[in-house]
Amino acid sequence: MLSTTAFCCDRRIPLLRLLDMTAATTETSNPSGDDPELVIAPPTVDDGPALHRLAAEAGGLDVNTRYAYLIWCRDFAATSVIATLDGEPAGFVSGFRRPEAPDTLLVWQVAVGPAARGRGVAGRMLDALFDQVPGVTHMETTVTPDNDASNAMFRSFARRNGANFSHKELFTERQLGDGHEPEFLYRIGPIPNEG
């Protein structure tokens, strides 16, 4: 897969909202000034409050405490990303390697703020995240049946990577309680990973 984001010494390297996917790009400028700069990088602890806010704004996510997002940014930054548009937090993907299957990246949450919706930010964050985690060949996530946007995004990720896609119920409504819909496990892979 062609990397659309470059990471060097935890430095955030900006990319234009519209990228030329025909050649590897490490840094671009925004000569017209019309399109906002999109930067995708691992989060820092300072990004924790923004992740908490973005999760709440996204709607449909189980919003964790601010503390949980701070811990996530400290301990799982290597398997997560935050996107900024013109320096403002615009979205994030949190994930981790499954302890029983270290070749599998489990995506925990994907959130895109209102200002970034409809720009393909979620898909680019998934691509960048997968590229930054070395040694993973599969991606998993859980999605409720009514979440059309997530269903489409993960199926599109599988298609872009020419990977198999499977799904099955993982947690039932009874297990989740409080009127929560069932969560279906999506498994994508194998995916070639140059990371």
RODREN-248532 format. One line per 3 residues: number of its first residue (from 1); their letters; for each residue x, y, z of N, C-alpha, C. Coordinates in pm, 1 decimal. Layout:
REM residues N
NUM	a	X,Y,Z,X,Y,Z,X,Y,Z | ...
This chain:
REM residues 195
1	mls	84.8,-116.3,0.0,0.0,0.0,0.0,89.5,122.8,0.0 | 54.7,223.2,-74.2,129.2,346.2,-82.6,103.9,429.7,40.7 | 209.2,469.9,108.9,193.1,551.2,227.9,158.1,693.9,189.3
4	tta	57.7,749.5,255.5,19.1,887.3,228.4,64.2,980.7,339.0 | 130.9,928.3,439.1,176.1,1010.2,550.0,316.4,967.4,585.8 | 400.0,1062.1,616.6,536.4,1031.0,656.3,552.4,1061.7,804.0
7	fcc	626.3,976.3,874.5,651.8,996.9,1015.5,802.8,993.9,1035.1 | 853.9,1093.2,1102.2,997.4,1097.6,1128.5,1017.7,1157.9,1266.3 | 1074.2,1081.6,1355.6,1106.1,1131.7,1489.1,985.6,1197.3,1555.1
10	drr	866.7,1139.2,1539.1,742.1,1190.2,1595.5,711.4,1332.1,1547.1 | 767.6,1370.9,1432.8,738.2,1500.0,1371.8,617.0,1486.1,1284.4 | 528.8,1580.6,1286.2,409.8,1577.6,1203.7,442.1,1647.0,1072.3
13	ipl	422.7,1575.8,961.5,453.0,1629.3,829.6,322.4,1653.6,756.8 | 296.0,1778.9,715.2,166.5,1809.3,655.2,149.2,1748.4,517.0 | 25.4,1714.4,487.1,-13.5,1666.5,355.8,-132.5,1749.4,311.3
16	lrl	-145.1,1772.1,182.4,-261.6,1842.9,132.5,-384.6,1755.0,142.6 | -499.5,1818.7,148.7,-625.8,1745.0,154.0,-638.6,1655.2,32.3 | -599.7,1701.3,-84.1,-605.0,1620.3,-205.7,-463.1,1579.8,-240.5
19	ldm	-437.7,1451.7,-243.1,-303.3,1401.1,-267.1,-294.0,1335.3,-402.5 | -178.5,1344.7,-464.5,-149.6,1270.0,-585.7,-103.7,1132.1,-540.8 | -187.4,1031.3,-558.5,-158.2,897.5,-508.4,-69.3,817.3,-602.0
22	taa	-12.9,881.8,-705.1,69.7,808.4,-799.9,214.4,799.2,-755.2 | 253.5,880.7,-661.5,392.2,878.0,-616.7,396.1,899.5,-466.5 | 496.4,838.8,-402.9,510.6,855.9,-258.9,539.3,1001.9,-228.5
25	tte	473.4,1054.1,-128.2,489.4,1193.1,-89.5,527.6,1197.9,56.8 | 632.5,1271.8,89.6,669.6,1284.8,229.3,629.7,1421.1,284.0 | 633.2,1523.6,203.3,593.3,1654.8,249.0,543.2,1733.7,129.7
28	tsn	435.0,1803.9,149.0,381.7,1886.4,42.6,352.6,2024.4,97.0 | 335.2,2117.3,9.3,296.8,2251.2,51.0,157.3,2278.1,-1.1 | 104.3,2390.9,35.5,-29.5,2429.1,-5.2,-20.1,2561.5,-80.0
31	psg	25.5,2557.9,-207.8,53.2,2682.2,-278.1,-69.6,2769.0,-299.7 | -186.7,2711.6,-320.0,-304.8,2792.7,-347.8,-363.7,2851.7,-221.1 | -340.6,2786.4,-107.5,-397.6,2833.3,17.2,-546.7,2804.1,29.6
34	ddp	-606.9,2742.2,-73.4,-750.2,2715.5,-71.3,-786.2,2591.9,9.5 | -707.1,2487.5,-2.4,-736.7,2362.5,65.2,-666.7,2360.2,200.1 | -736.7,2317.8,304.3,-670.2,2309.8,434.8,-565.1,2200.0,434.3
37	elv	-459.7,2220.4,513.5,-356.5,2118.1,527.0,-405.8,2008.0,619.6 | -389.0,1885.1,576.5,-423.0,1769.6,657.5,-293.9,1708.2,708.0 | -284.5,1689.4,838.1,-168.2,1625.8,900.4,-221.1,1505.8,978.6
40	iap	-159.9,1391.7,955.7,-196.9,1268.6,1027.4,-72.1,1217.2,1096.3 | -79.6,1200.2,1227.7,36.8,1159.3,1305.6,-8.5,1088.0,1432.2 | 84.6,1018.3,1498.9,48.5,959.3,1627.9,11.2,1069.8,1726.7
43	ptv	-85.3,1044.7,1815.4,-122.7,1146.9,1913.2,-19.6,1157.3,2024.8 | -21.1,1270.6,2092.4,56.7,1289.5,2214.6,-42.3,1302.7,2329.7 | 6.7,1298.6,2451.7,-80.2,1313.4,2568.1,-158.4,1444.5,2559.2
46	ddg	-95.9,1548.4,2506.5,-165.0,1677.4,2493.7,-287.1,1669.4,2402.5 | -294.3,1567.1,2317.8,-409.5,1549.6,2227.9,-527.9,1480.5,2296.2 | -508.7,1426.0,2416.4,-614.4,1352.4,2485.4,-746.3,1427.8,2496.6
49	pal	-746.1,1553.8,2542.8,-872.8,1627.1,2551.4,-941.3,1643.9,2415.2 | -862.9,1661.8,2309.2,-921.8,1675.9,2175.5,-986.5,1545.2,2131.6 | -924.2,1430.6,2162.4,-984.3,1302.2,2128.0,-1117.3,1285.0,2201.2
52	hrl	-1120.9,1322.9,2326.9,-1244.0,1314.0,2405.8,-1353.3,1399.2,2342.2 | -1320.6,1522.3,2305.2,-1417.6,1612.5,2243.0,-1464.2,1558.6,2108.8 | -1371.1,1510.1,2025.8,-1406.3,1456.6,1894.3,-1496.4,1334.2,1905.7
55	aae	-1471.1,1248.8,2004.4,-1556.5,1130.4,2024.2,-1698.6,1173.6,2056.4 | -1712.5,1276.1,2139.3,-1845.9,1324.9,2174.8,-1914.8,1389.4,2054.9 | -1839.5,1466.3,1974.5,-1896.3,1533.5,1857.5,-1934.7,1435.3,1747.6
58	agg	-1863.7,1323.6,1740.3,-1885.8,1228.6,1630.6,-2025.3,1168.9,1635.3 | -2077.8,1149.1,1754.3,-2208.7,1086.5,1767.7,-2198.8,937.7,1739.2 | -2272.3,859.9,1813.5,-2274.7,715.8,1789.9,-2161.3,639.1,1855.0
61	ldv	-2061.6,708.5,1911.1,-1952.0,638.8,1977.6,-1981.6,629.7,2127.3 | -1931.6,524.6,2189.4,-1933.1,517.9,2334.5,-1819.6,609.2,2381.0 | -1854.1,723.2,2439.2,-1752.9,820.8,2479.2,-1695.2,779.5,2614.0
64	ntr	-1564.3,763.5,2617.3,-1493.8,727.7,2739.4,-1460.7,854.9,2818.2 | -1404.7,839.0,2935.9,-1366.3,954.9,3015.8,-1246.5,1024.8,2951.3 | -1227.8,1151.2,2986.7,-1110.8,1224.9,2938.1,-983.3,1152.1,2982.1
67	yay	-984.0,1099.8,3104.2,-870.3,1024.6,3156.3,-834.9,907.8,3062.8 | -937.2,835.3,3016.5,-912.3,720.7,2928.3,-840.9,764.6,2800.3 | -879.9,879.5,2744.6,-815.0,926.1,2622.4,-672.0,973.0,2649.5
70	liw	-647.7,1031.7,2766.5,-510.8,1070.0,2803.4,-422.7,945.9,2813.8 | -473.4,842.3,2882.7,-397.1,716.8,2894.8,-375.1,655.5,2756.8 | -480.0,659.1,2673.4,-468.1,601.0,2538.8,-356.3,669.4,2461.9
73	crd	-353.2,803.2,2468.0,-250.1,878.5,2394.8,-111.0,850.9,2450.4 | -102.3,819.0,2578.7,28.0,787.0,2637.1,72.9,646.2,2600.3 | -17.5,547.2,2613.1,23.6,407.8,2602.0,-1.6,343.4,2466.2
76	faa	-88.8,402.2,2384.4,-121.3,341.6,2255.2,-102.1,439.1,2138.5 | -14.4,536.7,2154.2,9.8,634.5,2047.5,66.0,568.0,1921.9 | 145.2,464.2,1937.0,206.2,398.2,1821.0,103.9,324.2,1736.2
79	tsv	-14.5,299.1,1793.6,-119.5,227.8,1720.0,-245.3,313.7,1705.9 | -225.3,445.4,1707.8,-335.8,540.5,1693.7,-287.2,659.7,1612.4 | -380.7,736.7,1558.8,-345.3,859.6,1486.7,-446.6,968.8,1518.3
82	iat	-399.8,1092.3,1504.1,-487.3,1208.8,1509.5,-466.7,1285.1,1379.4 | -575.0,1338.1,1325.1,-568.8,1420.5,1204.6,-599.1,1564.2,1243.3 | -523.5,1656.1,1184.8,-553.0,1797.4,1204.1,-570.1,1862.2,1067.7
85	ldg	-662.1,1957.6,1061.4,-682.5,2040.4,942.4,-642.8,2181.7,981.0 | -542.8,2234.6,911.4,-490.2,2367.9,943.8,-461.4,2382.6,1092.5 | -404.4,2277.0,1150.4,-362.2,2280.7,1289.7,-469.6,2251.1,1392.6
88	epa	-594.6,2235.2,1350.3,-703.6,2207.0,1443.3,-737.8,2057.9,1441.8 | -752.6,1994.6,1559.3,-789.6,1852.2,1563.1,-918.3,1828.0,1484.1 | -913.2,1730.9,1393.8,-1026.3,1705.0,1304.4,-1076.4,1561.3,1312.0
91	gfv	-996.2,1469.6,1364.6,-1037.6,1331.0,1372.5,-929.9,1246.2,1437.0 | -966.8,1125.6,1472.3,-868.5,1032.1,1526.5,-913.6,889.1,1501.3 | -815.9,799.2,1504.2,-839.9,655.3,1506.3,-757.7,601.0,1621.7
94	sgf	-823.0,529.6,1711.9,-749.9,465.3,1820.7,-749.3,315.2,1794.6 | -637.2,253.0,1824.0,-624.7,110.2,1799.9,-518.5,47.5,1887.3 | -507.1,-82.8,1878.5,-403.2,-155.5,1950.8,-380.9,-289.6,1882.6
97	rrp	-263.5,-347.5,1908.8,-235.9,-483.6,1862.7,-307.8,-579.8,1956.9 | -374.3,-679.6,1898.5,-440.0,-779.3,1983.0,-332.6,-862.5,2053.1 | -336.7,-872.6,2184.5,-233.5,-948.1,2256.6,-221.2,-1092.4,2209.8
100	eap	-335.0,-1157.9,2176.9,-331.0,-1297.5,2133.9,-297.8,-1311.2,1985.5 | -298.7,-1200.5,1912.3,-271.4,-1203.0,1767.8,-197.6,-1074.6,1730.5 | -67.1,-1066.0,1759.7,6.7,-941.1,1738.8,16.9,-896.4,1592.4
103	dtl	-24.4,-983.1,1498.8,-26.4,-941.0,1358.7,-158.2,-872.7,1322.8 | -246.3,-851.8,1424.1,-377.6,-791.7,1401.8,-388.0,-658.4,1474.3 | -420.5,-555.3,1398.4,-446.9,-422.7,1453.1,-596.7,-411.0,1475.7
106	lvw	-638.0,-394.7,1601.2,-779.4,-376.1,1630.8,-807.7,-225.8,1637.6 | -897.6,-178.7,1553.7,-937.8,-38.1,1555.6,-1049.0,-23.5,1657.7 | -1024.0,57.4,1760.7,-1118.3,75.5,1871.0,-1222.4,180.3,1837.0
109	qva	-1178.0,300.1,1798.9,-1271.0,407.3,1764.6,-1218.8,486.8,1645.4 | -1312.7,533.5,1563.0,-1283.5,625.8,1454.0,-1378.7,743.3,1471.8 | -1324.1,863.4,1481.8,-1406.7,982.5,1497.5,-1358.9,1089.4,1400.3
112	vgp	-1454.7,1155.1,1336.6,-1424.9,1267.9,1248.9,-1516.1,1382.2,1291.2 | -1453.8,1497.0,1319.7,-1529.6,1614.3,1362.2,-1607.4,1675.5,1247.5 | -1704.4,1759.8,1279.3,-1791.6,1820.0,1178.0,-1716.6,1892.7,1066.3
115	aar	-1609.5,1963.7,1098.6,-1536.6,2042.2,997.9,-1466.5,1954.4,894.3 | -1441.5,1827.2,926.9,-1365.4,1740.1,837.2,-1451.2,1638.0,763.9 | -1580.3,1634.5,791.0,-1665.3,1532.7,729.1,-1677.7,1555.7,579.8
118	grg	-1687.0,1444.6,506.3,-1702.7,1451.3,361.2,-1573.4,1478.7,286.7 | -1459.8,1471.5,353.8,-1329.3,1498.5,291.9,-1243.2,1373.1,279.7 | -1297.1,1257.4,317.1,-1219.6,1133.8,309.2,-1116.9,1119.6,419.7
121	vag	-1130.4,1198.1,526.3,-1032.4,1197.2,634.2,-1028.5,1061.8,704.9 | -1143.4,1001.3,730.3,-1145.8,873.0,802.2,-1068.4,766.0,726.0 | -1092.2,755.2,596.4,-1020.3,655.7,516.7,-870.6,680.7,514.2
124	rml	-831.3,807.2,504.8,-687.6,839.0,504.7,-624.0,811.6,639.8 | -699.6,834.4,747.1,-645.0,800.0,878.9,-624.1,649.4,890.9 | -719.8,569.1,843.0,-702.9,423.0,847.8,-580.2,379.4,769.1
127	dal	-565.1,435.1,648.2,-448.7,400.3,565.7,-318.5,436.6,636.6 | -311.9,559.3,690.5,-191.0,604.2,758.2,-161.8,519.6,881.2 | -266.1,487.3,956.9,-246.6,406.0,1076.1,-192.4,268.6,1039.8
130	fdq	-253.7,203.9,942.3,-207.4,70.5,905.8,-61.5,74.9,860.0 | -26.1,179.2,785.5,111.1,192.3,737.0,211.2,216.7,849.0 | 168.7,277.3,960.0,264.3,312.5,1065.8,289.4,198.8,1164.0
133	vpg	208.8,92.7,1160.4,225.4,-15.7,1257.2,295.8,-132.6,1188.7 | 423.7,-155.7,1219.0,497.5,-262.5,1151.9,448.7,-400.8,1192.6 | 453.8,-492.1,1097.0,427.6,-631.9,1126.8,282.1,-672.9,1135.0
136	vth	188.7,-581.2,1110.6,48.8,-622.5,1112.4,4.9,-659.6,970.8 | -77.1,-762.7,961.8,-127.1,-808.9,831.5,-279.3,-813.0,827.5 | -342.5,-788.2,941.9,-488.6,-791.7,950.1,-538.5,-673.0,1031.4
139	met	-659.4,-630.2,999.0,-726.4,-527.1,1077.0,-859.1,-583.7,1123.3 | -893.2,-555.6,1249.1,-1023.6,-591.4,1302.3,-1088.1,-467.9,1363.3 | -1218.4,-469.9,1368.7,-1296.0,-367.4,1437.6,-1431.3,-426.1,1468.1
142	tvt	-1509.9,-357.6,1548.4,-1648.3,-397.4,1568.0,-1737.9,-281.6,1527.0 | -1850.1,-315.6,1464.8,-1942.5,-215.4,1411.2,-2085.1,-263.3,1437.8 | -2172.3,-169.9,1474.4,-2313.2,-202.9,1490.0,-2379.3,-205.0,1352.5
145	pdn	-2484.7,-283.4,1334.7,-2547.5,-296.5,1202.5,-2600.5,-165.8,1145.3 | -2638.7,-71.0,1232.2,-2696.9,54.2,1182.2,-2592.7,160.6,1145.9 | -2465.7,133.8,1165.8,-2361.8,233.2,1140.2,-2316.1,224.1,994.2
148	das	-2397.3,281.3,905.5,-2370.3,272.8,761.5,-2235.6,332.5,722.9 | -2198.5,445.9,784.2,-2072.1,511.7,749.2,-1953.2,421.7,781.2 | -1952.4,361.1,899.4,-1841.4,272.2,936.3,-1841.1,146.4,851.4
151	nam	-1959.3,91.5,827.1,-1966.5,-26.8,740.9,-1902.2,2.3,605.8 | -1937.9,115.0,544.7,-1883.5,151.5,413.1,-1733.7,178.5,420.4 | -1687.9,246.8,526.4,-1546.5,282.6,538.4,-1457.9,158.4,547.4
154	frs	-1496.2,61.5,631.0,-1411.7,-57.3,645.9,-1418.1,-147.1,522.5 | -1532.6,-156.3,459.2,-1540.3,-232.8,333.5,-1454.4,-166.5,225.4 | -1455.4,-33.5,221.7,-1373.7,39.8,125.4,-1225.0,18.2,153.6
157	far	-1185.7,17.1,280.9,-1046.8,-10.5,317.5,-1005.0,-148.0,265.6 | -1091.3,-247.1,283.8,-1061.0,-383.1,235.7,-1044.8,-383.7,83.9 | -1134.2,-317.0,12.8,-1124.9,-311.4,-134.4,-996.5,-242.4,-179.8
160	rng	-962.9,-127.8,-118.3,-841.3,-54.1,-156.2,-717.6,-140.8,-141.7 | -721.2,-231.3,-45.5,-605.2,-314.9,-17.3,-615.3,-454.5,-77.6 | -721.1,-479.6,-155.3,-737.2,-611.2,-216.8,-740.9,-722.2,-113.5
163	anf	-801.3,-694.0,1.7,-799.0,-788.6,113.6,-934.6,-854.4,133.2 | -933.3,-973.0,190.7,-1056.4,-1042.0,227.3,-1126.7,-965.5,339.0 | -1258.0,-976.2,339.0,-1341.3,-910.2,439.6,-1439.7,-1012.7,492.8
166	shk	-1443.7,-1030.2,623.4,-1543.0,-1119.8,683.4,-1603.2,-1051.4,804.7 | -1723.1,-1095.3,841.8,-1785.3,-1040.5,962.1,-1873.5,-1145.2,1028.2 | -1884.7,-1132.0,1158.9,-1971.0,-1219.4,1237.8,-2004.9,-1146.1,1367.3
169	elf	-2116.4,-1184.1,1427.2,-2154.4,-1121.4,1553.3,-2051.6,-1157.9,1660.4 | -2004.5,-1056.4,1731.5,-1907.3,-1078.5,1838.5,-1972.7,-1064.3,1975.7 | -2049.5,-955.2,1994.4,-2117.8,-931.4,2120.5,-2266.0,-911.0,2092.2
172	ter	-2349.8,-979.9,2167.3,-2495.2,-973.0,2147.0,-2553.5,-851.6,2219.8 | -2676.9,-819.8,2183.8,-2749.4,-712.3,2253.2,-2760.4,-744.2,2402.3 | -2786.0,-868.6,2434.0,-2798.6,-909.1,2574.9,-2667.8,-884.3,2649.5
175	qlg	-2555.5,-919.0,2588.3,-2426.7,-897.6,2653.6,-2397.6,-749.3,2673.1 | -2431.7,-667.8,2574.5,-2401.1,-525.2,2580.1,-2498.6,-447.4,2667.4 | -2624.4,-491.9,2674.0,-2723.7,-430.9,2761.3,-2763.4,-290.1,2721.0
178	dgh	-2855.6,-233.0,2799.1,-2902.1,-94.5,2782.5,-2945.9,-61.3,2641.1 | -3008.4,-156.3,2570.6,-3058.4,-129.7,2436.3,-2949.9,-113.0,2331.1 | -2826.1,-150.1,2361.7,-2714.5,-140.5,2265.9,-2732.6,-246.6,2158.4
181	epe	-2716.5,-208.1,2033.2,-2722.9,-305.0,1923.8,-2606.6,-403.1,1932.6 | -2616.2,-517.2,1867.3,-2502.5,-610.0,1866.9,-2383.1,-547.1,1796.7 | -2266.4,-592.7,1833.1,-2142.2,-549.0,1767.9,-2093.1,-664.3,1681.2
184	fly	-2072.2,-634.3,1552.6,-2020.9,-733.0,1459.4,-1871.1,-714.3,1443.8 | -1796.6,-824.3,1451.2,-1652.4,-822.3,1431.2,-1624.6,-823.3,1281.9 | -1552.9,-722.6,1234.3,-1505.4,-718.7,1095.6,-1359.0,-759.6,1098.3
187	rig	-1321.7,-849.9,1009.6,-1181.8,-890.9,996.7,-1141.5,-869.9,852.6 | -1032.5,-795.6,831.9,-982.6,-761.3,699.9,-839.8,-812.4,688.4 | -811.2,-887.5,581.9,-674.4,-932.2,561.9,-670.3,-1067.8,495.8
190	pip	-551.5,-1111.8,460.9,-424.4,-1045.4,487.6,-404.7,-922.5,397.5 | -328.5,-827.7,452.5,-295.9,-703.3,382.7,-143.5,-689.9,380.4 | -85.3,-667.7,263.2,59.4,-642.2,261.0,90.6,-517.2,340.8
193	neg	193.9,-523.0,423.9,229.8,-407.1,506.8,379.2,-383.7,495.4 | 413.7,-267.4,443.7,553.7,-228.5,428.6,607.2,-165.7,556.4 | 518.1,-135.2,654.6,553.7,-61.2,777.7,658.7,-124.1,861.4
